[in-house]
Amino acid sequence: MGAVVLTRERPLSDAPIRVLPPNEAARRLDELAALLVDAVESGASVNFMRGLTPDEAAGFWRGQLPGLADGSRILMAAESSGRIVGTAMVTFAHQPNQPHRADITKMLVHSGLRRQGLGARLLAAAEAAARAAGRTLLVLDTESGSAGERLYARRGWIKVGEIPNFSYDPDGRLRAATVFYKDVQP
Ligand SMILES: CC(C)(COP(=O)(O)OP(=O)(O)OC[C@H]1O[C@@H](n2cnc3c(N)ncnc32)[C@H](O)[C@@H]1OP(=O)(O)O)[C@@H](O)C(=O)NCCC(=O)NCCS
């Protein structure tokens, strides 16, 4: 996306959110990559440093494809004007003694479309997908003080605590992370 101007025929509140099948994710790696680059360029702590290239970002998503194909993770995607503008990934714990647990990662909303409720809808969709798959204990971490932290708290996630100096933000400053969990049993 980056330099692409986002125009909308419909309000963002109508943007469809669905499970992106692995073959479609493979076909749309460039859009997923652009979304990840946009997040890093906006200063978000999403495991990468500033300067992430579209090729590197595509490599990250390519690495998720086997998990999408074998059913060990689910990628939710939001679309607007035919482009992927938001994601949330549910990764099932692989440990035999945690068949009820999953991690939520890559909660991303394009920087030009934030603060309109799409993040909250994506998170709700990811929680519902996890619950439908029998994963009722969800875990995630996020940069302390970030928009993500406010979003998770607002949606009823429980703050476990904060880990100081957990990771570098894209500009090389060490940041704390806040760990959350949510029990989504029906
Ligand atoms: C975290 C992230 C996914 C949230 O996405 P989002 O679409 O902006 O989320 P929402 O719109 O649901 O909520 C964000 C804010 O907008 C506000 N908001 C929601 N709808 C609104 C509306 N219609 N009008 C005005 N404000 C609105 C919310 O109250 C919230 O306010 P807050 O920041 O003061 O808490 C997004 O900021 C992002 O992609 N960040 C970069 C990547 C990242 O850090 N991800 C988390 C990693 S774990």
PDBQT file of the ligand as one rigid body, heavy atoms in Angstrom, charges set to zero:
ROOT
HETATM    1  C1  LIG A 201      -3.746  -1.433  17.198  1.00  0.00    +0.000 C 
HETATM    2  C2  LIG A 201      -4.533  -1.185  15.920  1.00  0.00    +0.000 C 
HETATM    3  C3  LIG A 201      -4.738  -2.503  15.194  1.00  0.00    +0.000 C 
HETATM    4  C4  LIG A 201      -5.914  -0.587  16.281  1.00  0.00    +0.000 C 
HETATM    5  O1  LIG A 201      -6.654  -0.447  15.073  1.00  0.00    +0.000 OA
HETATM    6  P1  LIG A 201      -7.827   0.637  14.918  1.00  0.00    +0.000 P 
HETATM    7  O2  LIG A 201      -8.617   0.290  13.709  1.00  0.00    +0.000 OA
HETATM    8  O3  LIG A 201      -7.298   2.009  15.000  1.00  0.00    +0.000 OA
HETATM    9  O4  LIG A 201      -8.675   0.303  16.233  1.00  0.00    +0.000 OA
HETATM   10  P2  LIG A 201     -10.044   0.975  16.682  1.00  0.00    +0.000 P 
HETATM   11  O5  LIG A 201     -10.493   1.996  15.692  1.00  0.00    +0.000 OA
HETATM   12  O6  LIG A 201     -10.986  -0.137  16.991  1.00  0.00    +0.000 OA
HETATM   13  O7  LIG A 201      -9.650   1.676  18.041  1.00  0.00    +0.000 OA
HETATM   14  C5  LIG A 201      -8.618   2.650  18.065  1.00  0.00    +0.000 C 
HETATM   15  C6  LIG A 201      -9.088   3.962  18.669  1.00  0.00    +0.000 C 
HETATM   16  O8  LIG A 201     -10.046   4.554  17.836  1.00  0.00    +0.000 OA
HETATM   17  C7  LIG A 201     -11.192   4.911  18.605  1.00  0.00    +0.000 C 
HETATM   18  N1  LIG A 201     -12.330   4.833  17.685  1.00  0.00    +0.000 N 
HETATM   19  C8  LIG A 201     -12.931   3.719  17.238  1.00  0.00    +0.000 A 
HETATM   20  N2  LIG A 201     -13.932   4.044  16.409  1.00  0.00    +0.000 NA
HETATM   21  C9  LIG A 201     -13.922   5.388  16.314  1.00  0.00    +0.000 A 
HETATM   22  C10 LIG A 201     -14.689   6.318  15.588  1.00  0.00    +0.000 A 
HETATM   23  N3  LIG A 201     -15.675   5.922  14.784  1.00  0.00    +0.000 N 
HETATM   24  N4  LIG A 201     -14.380   7.622  15.702  1.00  0.00    +0.000 NA
HETATM   25  C11 LIG A 201     -13.383   8.039  16.498  1.00  0.00    +0.000 A 
HETATM   26  N5  LIG A 201     -12.604   7.204  17.216  1.00  0.00    +0.000 NA
HETATM   27  C12 LIG A 201     -12.882   5.895  17.116  1.00  0.00    +0.000 A 
HETATM   28  C13 LIG A 201     -11.206   3.908  19.708  1.00  0.00    +0.000 C 
HETATM   29  O9  LIG A 201     -11.964   4.327  20.815  1.00  0.00    +0.000 OA
HETATM   30  C14 LIG A 201      -9.741   3.821  20.006  1.00  0.00    +0.000 C 
HETATM   31  O10 LIG A 201      -9.354   4.923  20.781  1.00  0.00    +0.000 OA
HETATM   32  P3  LIG A 201      -8.043   4.908  21.706  1.00  0.00    +0.000 P 
HETATM   33  O11 LIG A 201      -6.876   4.755  20.793  1.00  0.00    +0.000 OA
HETATM   34  O12 LIG A 201      -8.090   6.225  22.422  1.00  0.00    +0.000 OA
HETATM   35  O13 LIG A 201      -8.209   3.732  22.615  1.00  0.00    +0.000 OA
HETATM   36  C15 LIG A 201      -3.824  -0.135  15.020  1.00  0.00    +0.000 C 
HETATM   37  O14 LIG A 201      -3.527   1.007  15.780  1.00  0.00    +0.000 OA
HETATM   38  C16 LIG A 201      -2.561  -0.652  14.378  1.00  0.00    +0.000 C 
HETATM   39  O15 LIG A 201      -2.586  -1.341  13.351  1.00  0.00    +0.000 OA
HETATM   40  N6  LIG A 201      -1.415  -0.306  14.986  1.00  0.00    +0.000 N 
HETATM   41  C17 LIG A 201      -0.142  -0.700  14.430  1.00  0.00    +0.000 C 
HETATM   42  C18 LIG A 201       0.119  -2.172  14.607  1.00  0.00    +0.000 C 
HETATM   43  C19 LIG A 201       0.098  -2.564  16.053  1.00  0.00    +0.000 C 
HETATM   44  O16 LIG A 201       0.709  -1.940  16.898  1.00  0.00    +0.000 OA
HETATM   45  N7  LIG A 201      -0.626  -3.646  16.338  1.00  0.00    +0.000 N 
HETATM   46  C20 LIG A 201      -0.731  -4.202  17.654  1.00  0.00    +0.000 C 
HETATM   47  C21 LIG A 201       0.356  -5.157  17.839  1.00  0.00    +0.000 C 
HETATM   48  S1  LIG A 201      -0.019  -6.320  19.107  1.00  0.00    +0.000 SA
ENDROOT
TORSDOF 0
